[in-house]
Amino acid sequence: MSERTTRETILDAARPLFAERGFNGTTIRDIADAAGVSPALVMKLSGSKAELFQAAAPDSPGLDPDPSEELPGYRLVRAVVERRNSGDYEFWAMAPYLVQEAPEPEIARAKMTERVVPRIAAVIGEQTPEKTRARMVVTLLLGLASGLRTFEILTPQAIDSAKLIEAYGALVQKIIDDDGL
């Protein structure tokens, strides 16, 4: 197997594991077993678990334009809250960790921004070169996910999920609708 083919095999094995179990619930050995290679080879070809996760991490659901009737700010927030409620993988909660743990955080930060901001801009219909509204929406989603997952500030006991979606969705939608930014 060539190195490129082996790396692709490892990424293909890692994606469903990370999506199902998240970063902490997936081990290098799990990935190696699924790819049919040794853990040492996984590390050699990926550098670190954080780098492998960044390369293989699934995008946050809801980043593609959706023709549904729900406004995009509410739809984006609903997706984060529903993933919290179901315990599913949360891209927005993992993204800061991936940047922080990367061997070169500046490069990881730039790659994450290049990956996410244009996609959010497409979802919200922003076409400005600066993509300021998309950047603000990304910041709000990162904060929401951290508040829900890392700090558990807004638990279902603290605020009903429907009320949380309505309140936080209104904040995100306000940014989306502000053409003056």
C-alpha angles and dihedrals in degrees: 000000000000119000092249093050091047091050090051090049090052092049091048089052093045098050099069092040093053091043092051101037105021126224099301095042094054122076130199087241090056090053093044091051092049091048094044094238136107122273088239091059091049090054093044093054098039104035096217140359090257092053091047091049091050091051094045103030115126116237120249111274111246096044093113122081111267125201093209121125094246114102112249096243091057093041093053092048092044090055092053093046094046091050089051090050093049096040092238123155114286117210093188093056092048098045097078091047091051092052093046094048096044116112088236107030094184091058092043090050092051092048092048091049092048090049099047112027097062091047092051089046088056091049093051096038096243114156102171116123092235094050089206095160091049090050090051092049090051089051092050092049091048089052094046093049092048091048092050101038111022102032099020089215097146102046121171086254091057095047133003112250093238091053091046091052091048095048100039092037088057090054093051092044091051089059091046092051096047104099090178093076 
